[in-house]
Every structure is written in C-alpha cells, then in structure tokens.
Amino acid sequence: MIMAGIKSICVYCGSSSNIRESHRAAAREFGTRIGTAGIRLVFGGGRVGLMGLVADAALESGGAVTGVIPRFLKAREVGHKGCTELIVTENMHDRKLRMAALADAIVVLPGGLGTLDEAFEILTWKQLGLHDKPVVFANIDGFWTHLVRLIENQIAENYVRETERSLFSVASTVADILPLLETLPAATISLEEKWI
Ligand code: AMP
C-alpha cells in the first residue's frame, strides 16, 4: 500500500543506544510500518541508536532505505552498511538539505541535540516558505511534550506567531503517524529548487 502523495519519509532520531526499550520498540515499529507501506526511509545513514533500529526494521520488511551521511561520519565507521542507497555528502549542511529534499514528509522520533537541530532547521525553513512538507513529532511516551510546551510559551510571549503552530503536528503513538500524515496537505514546494 503506497500512501497518496507520500513515497518517502525523512526520519530524524537519536543516535544514542543507552535508551529506554519503549523508544527502541517505537523505532522498530515505525521502520516496519513504512517498509510495509512501500514508503522509502530517508535518514542520517548511521547504524547507531534509533537510527539503526528504524533502518534495519524498514529493510527487514522489504522497504527501500536511503542513508545520507557526511564523509567525516562515514570515515568514523558509524555508517549503516545495509542501506539500499548511501549518499555521502561533503558536510553536515549538505546532508541536511539532501535528507529534506529527498523526502515528502518529515517524522521526528525521540532524539538528542542532533535530532533537535534537524527538526528546528526543517521548521525554520518551512516558516520561511522554502518548503511546505508535513512535519510530525512522534510524541512517544510524551517525550516531546516539554518541547511543545516550550513552543506554546514562545507563542504566548509573541516570539512565534500563533499561525506557526501549524508548522508541525504531533502524533501520540507510532500507529498514529501514517494516518495523521494522510490527513495533512501534501507538499507543493520543492526544497531543492528553491535553494539551488
Ligand atoms: P542525536 O539526536 O544528537 O543523537 O543526533 C541524531 C541525528 O543527528 C540523526 O537524525 C542523524 O541525522 C544525526 N547523527 C548524529 N550522530 C550520527 C551518527 N553517528 N551517524 C549518522 N548520523 C548521525
């Protein structure tokens, strides 16, 4: 089953391995769901943490997986070896642009500073009108609730416009992510064309 308008999803998620089991299970479940749905996974190309779990599960369920990794990280041998396609970029900035440009939608699983950096860059690019891809935070066990509250406080203090609340959506469970994406308007702006 291929979802209307969504052929590839870019996933941002943690590289830490020392994390709770429910987050590992969520990453595996999401990989399985998109692999089974025939949706390509685009991700940071690592084999560590949730990144490795989501990619392994997508591959095991017959899905296509594109890893996008900067040369210096690949050289440190943290790259996933089994990706259907591995794109090696010169630097972190090229990587973030390639990852986002290759995807029809963005999903943010639990993660650390790298995940936040990727999520906020994609949101600020959207805020500037450089793309209009759907962005979904997977609020597994309420992991992103503090972040949503922080953004609500930014809105209350007029640092973020009320209308910008619609830059992202929040799914409470992994099972809710794909049905939620089905309800969101498909992207109409090609990020790459705008940037290059
Ligand atoms: P963090 O949330 O700080 O663990 O960073 C994870 C995010 O940053 C992922 O979505 C990746 O795109 C990127 N990243 C961080 N560490 C690595 C790594 N060792 N290999 C590949 N990508 C990484």
Boltz pocket constraint, residues with backbone or C-beta under 6 A from the ligand:
constraints:
  - pocket:
      binder: B
      contacts: [[A, 11], [A, 12], [A, 13], [A, 14], [A, 15], [A, 16], [A, 43], [A, 44], [A, 45], [A, 46], [A, 47], [A, 48], [A, 51], [A, 68], [A, 69], [A, 73], [A, 78], [A, 79], [A, 111], [A, 112], [A, 113], [A, 114], [A, 115], [A, 116], [A, 118]]
      max_distance: 6.0
